[in-house]
Structures are given as structure tokens and as C-alpha cells.
Amino acid sequence: MRAFVFALILSLLLLGRAEAAPQRVASLNLCTDELLLLLAEPRQIASVTHLSQSPAETPLWQLGRQHPRNDGSLLSVVGLRPDLVLTMGGGARDRTRIAERLGIRTLDLPFPQSIADIERGIAIVGAALGRAASAKLLLARIAELKRNRPARAVDTIWLGGGGRSVASNGLAAEWMALAGFRQRALKGDRVSLEQLLVAPPEVLLRSDYRSGQYSGEQRWLSHPLAKGIRADRTVATDGRPWTCMGPAMIDEVARLRKIPR
């Protein structure tokens, strides 16, 4: 299976060399914004979504602000005359038909379910942009994380607002494993304050996504019981890369590895 994935990625990268590179590329999704910003030449980027220009949403916001913004709709970029539009998750057949009528090529990536999916997405977008070298660099960084993964993965619960956690066998857990954390299996991928106090994990990997905003979910994290969890068991993680769990996770995994625990 690994050999098949490698062969697929290699063929996609080689294909990207053969086709003419698009000159005006727009992205209609935060996760494809990330791929576009990390892989494309700046001059190729016609537009990214407003989310990729927000410091609260992505660590790449400074790159995002260097380009025109859109609201995530095809209509908001048509005037820019893109020759390629990136999006993710499907569900918009009308948008695709309209783009075809306007002579705009679209590339709709599926939502990734594994790091292998992330690698395929990088290869596909790199090929579509004619940016094989950039794609290879990102893929090499992921490969390096895999080769040098920590020998021991500690029992961990990833914690977001309101007790939200992640699946023990999903994409988030794969990234966690590369950082030396083993996500504990939880019913409904949620954890209660009582569970944290009665059976605390070795590490509580606490997301700081929008931690400065006052909401019901963030008040849950400030509950007196939550403050009673041993501080030396808590590691803060930048919650923004976890939204897409794409290549922006590479730097976050590298940072988490360096934190003593």
C-alpha cells in the first residue's frame, strides 16, 4: 500500500511538469488556501478566502493578507478570471457547472481522513500548480517526521472547547503520534471534567483555538474543576492548524516534540 501511494504521488508530480502551470489560481476553502499559500508561486495566487487572512483562524494569515480575499463563493472570484479554482469537500455541483461554462477549471479535493490523504492532496495540488519542487519539499518534511517519530507515545487527551476531543484512530491522532502523543479512545470523542480528574491522562493536549474569546465552550475550560488538573500534565497546542490538519501541522508537530513532558 505504501509503495502504491508513493508511486501515485510520484506520477502526479511528474504530470505537473508536463502541463502548463495555471497563472491565476483562486481558493474557496480555508484548507485549500493553506495548500495554495504553501505550494504556489505568489504571482500565481489570484485570491484566497477571508479566513486565511484572520490571525484567529490560521498561522498563515500574514501570507494570506498578501493576496485578494474572497467570501468562499465562485461569484466572488469570477471577476478575477482565474484559470484554476481550488476547493474541498464537494457538495456544490452547480458551482462546478457554472465554472465549466465560464471555462474555469476546478479542483475539488476530498476531506482528508489520514496523513496519506494529506500527502496525496499535496501531490495533486503541486502537480496542478506546476510546483513539483514545492510539493516534494513538504512531502519530505512529513517523511522526516515519520522517520524520526518519538520512540514512546504518551497517553494523551486532546482537549478543545466544551470537552471536545478527537478520534483515537483518525487524522488528528496520526499527527499526535508523530509528536509523541497517543490519543486515548473516548466515547463520542468527548471528555468530561470528572473523567479528567478521576482518570487524568499523562498529558492533556489543550487547544488554544480562540482562547481569547468568551463563549460557552471556553468558559468550560475555565471551570474551577478544570483548573484543578495538574499543570504539569497540560501542554498547549496552537489550535489553528488542527482545523484543516494539513501541512501547517508540520511546524506544530515539530514544536510539540521540543516541549518537555
Phi, psi and omega in degrees: 000317179298320179296322179296315180298317180299317180296321179296314180298316180299317181294322179293319179294320177293324178298322181298334178287329188279329184270152177294133182287137177294149183257338181225102185246131177243145177242137183247017184213141181304321184287327174281334170306313182302313180296318181295315182294327183273338186251326188280158164289140181309322182293342179281340189276113179272325183191148172229166182287160179298334180296324182284359176254006182259124177299338180282343188253330186209143174289353181263016188299328179293323174293319181300323183287354178277359186226158177302149183255157174224171183260014179091001179254153178296322181301330183285351180240352183304320181296342178276353179054056179291149174258000172205134177238128179257138173208181186214141171097355178063208177077013182221066182297323179299319179298317180296317180296319179297316180300318180298318180296329180272000180076025180259124177284137177241147175231109183252111181272146174285156175295129182288143178244354183203166176296327175301322177295319177300316180297318178297318179299317177299315180295317182296312181291320177301318178295317181295328181272352187071031185239057182300321183295317179296319179296317180298323179296315179296316180296324179293325179291321176294317179300322179294320176299320179294317182295325186251028181298147180303144182293330181239134175252120185275149178301122189220148168238121174281129186235120172252191180296146175066018180085009178293140175227202182227163179290145181284350182235022183255190183299315180301317180296327178295315177296319179301318180299324178292339178265356179096022179241141176246110182295127179286140176290130183229141178296125180067014181054040177224157179224144179260162176299323180298317179299320182294327180279321183283317182227069183293147177283169174298322179226133170258109181270098191261119180286136177260019182301122180053035183293340180277356181263146180267114178211168179303319182294318181286331175296328177302319181291340181262005180300143179307325178295320179296325179291342180282349178291135185306127184297329183286355176264356187256130175237127179275138175236144176294110186289343186295315179297338183286347177297310180262333183054037179261210186296343175295343178289341182301310180293323181292320177297316179298322179292316182297327180298331186274351183280123178297142177207000000 
